[in-house]
Amino acid sequence: MVNRRKSRELAMQALFYMDMSKSDSEETIKLFCDNFIFSKEASLFFLKLVNGVIHTRQDIDPIIERFSSNWKMSRMSCVDRNIMRIAVYELLFCSDIPSKVSMNEAIDIGKKFGTEESGAFINGILDSIHIALEKEEINIELGFVQK
């Protein structure tokens, strides 16, 4: 779906902007939206992703760090970390989206907006998270990642 891909790309850009400006307020989201043209469908999915990541980041970030082979979130490129936040949000909280779709979309967006290594980096982390989810090693309701 072209609209969903566009929504994911814009969500990554909005989260990047919020990350760099250190503000995830409603005003920041509105300012971002005022500068881009959205279809109604793209806008709804965009807002679901951005607000979902903002409200679950305290659960998502430790999971990404846990599976990133000792990379702290602050050391990751801003593009890569926000792409992974979106994908992990989808893996954990969007049961209507197949895991492989979320992962493939993240990898493709990483290749488009990130560095030469972004696709492989994102793929490795998301694949490890996906396997852990399948093995039920991640329990988001309890607020921790089982080892």
C-alpha positions in Angstrom: 0.0 0.0 0.0 1.5 3.2 -1.2 -0.3 5.3 1.5 1.0 3.1 4.3 4.6 3.4 3.0 4.2 7.1 2.7 2.7 7.2 6.3 5.7 5.2 7.6 8.2 7.5 5.8 6.5 10.6 7.1 6.3 9.1 10.6 10.0 8.4 10.6 10.7 12.0 9.5 8.3 13.4 12.1 9.9 11.3 14.9 13.4 12.3 13.6 12.3 16.0 13.8 10.9 15.5 17.3 14.1 13.5 18.4 16.4 16.3 17.2 14.2 19.1 18.6 13.8 17.1 21.8 10.0 17.8 21.8 7.2 15.4 21.2 4.4 17.8 22.0 1.1 18.1 20.0 2.4 21.5 18.8 5.5 19.8 17.3 3.4 17.2 15.5 1.0 19.9 14.2 4.0 22.0 13.0 5.3 19.0 11.1 1.9 18.2 9.6 1.3 21.8 8.5 4.4 21.4 6.2 3.3 18.2 4.4 0.3 17.3 2.4 -1.4 14.1 3.6 -4.3 12.1 2.2 -6.9 11.3 4.8 -5.9 7.6 4.9 -2.2 8.4 5.1 -2.9 11.0 7.8 -4.7 8.5 10.0 -2.0 5.8 9.8 0.7 8.5 10.3 -0.9 9.7 13.5 -1.4 6.2 14.8 2.3 5.4 14.3 3.6 8.7 15.7 1.4 8.8 18.7 1.8 5.1 19.3 5.6 5.4 19.3 5.5 8.5 21.5 3.3 6.8 24.1 5.1 3.4 24.1 8.7 4.6 23.6 9.6 3.7 27.3 8.7 0.1 26.4 10.1 0.1 22.9 13.6 1.6 23.4 14.8 -1.0 26.0 13.7 -3.8 23.7 15.7 -2.3 20.8 18.7 -1.8 23.0 18.5 -5.3 24.3 18.7 -6.8 20.8 21.2 -4.4 19.3 24.4 -6.0 20.5 25.4 -3.4 23.0 24.4 -0.4 20.9 22.9 2.3 23.1 19.9 4.2 21.5 21.9 7.4 21.7 24.7 5.9 19.6 22.4 4.8 16.8 21.7 7.1 13.9 18.5 9.1 14.4 17.1 7.7 11.2 17.8 4.0 12.2 16.4 4.3 15.7 13.2 6.0 14.6 12.6 3.5 11.8 13.1 0.7 14.4 10.8 2.4 16.9 8.0 2.4 14.3 8.6 -1.2 13.3 8.8 -2.5 16.9 5.6 -0.5 17.7 3.9 -2.3 14.8 5.3 -5.7 15.9 4.0 -5.2 19.5 0.8 -3.3 19.1 -0.5 -3.6 15.5 -1.7 -7.2 15.3 -3.5 -6.4 12.0 -0.1 -5.9 10.3 1.9 -9.0 9.5 5.3 -9.0 11.1 7.1 -9.5 7.8 5.4 -6.5 6.3 6.5 -4.3 9.2 10.0 -5.6 9.0 10.4 -5.4 5.3 8.9 -1.8 5.3 11.5 -0.8 7.9 14.4 -2.3 6.0 13.3 -0.6 2.8 12.8 2.8 4.5 16.2 2.3 6.1 17.8 1.7 2.7 16.1 4.8 1.3 16.8 7.3 4.2 19.7 5.8 6.1 23.3 4.8 5.4 24.6 2.0 3.3 24.6 -0.2 6.4 21.1 0.8 7.7 19.2 -2.0 6.0 21.3 -4.8 7.4 21.5 -3.1 10.8 17.8 -2.7 11.0 17.2 -6.2 9.7 19.4 -7.8 12.2 17.8 -6.1 15.2 14.2 -6.5 14.0 14.8 -10.2 13.1 16.1 -10.9 16.7 13.1 -9.1 18.2 10.7 -11.0 15.9 12.2 -14.3 17.0 12.0 -13.4 20.6 8.3 -12.4 20.2 7.5 -15.7 18.6 9.2 -17.5 21.5 7.3 -15.3 23.9 10.5 -14.0 25.4 9.2 -10.4 25.4 6.4 -9.6 27.8 5.4 -6.0 27.3 2.6 -6.1 29.8 5.1 -6.8 32.6 7.4 -4.1 31.4 10.5 -6.3 30.7 12.3 -8.5 28.3 12.9 -12.0 29.5 16.3 -13.4 28.9 
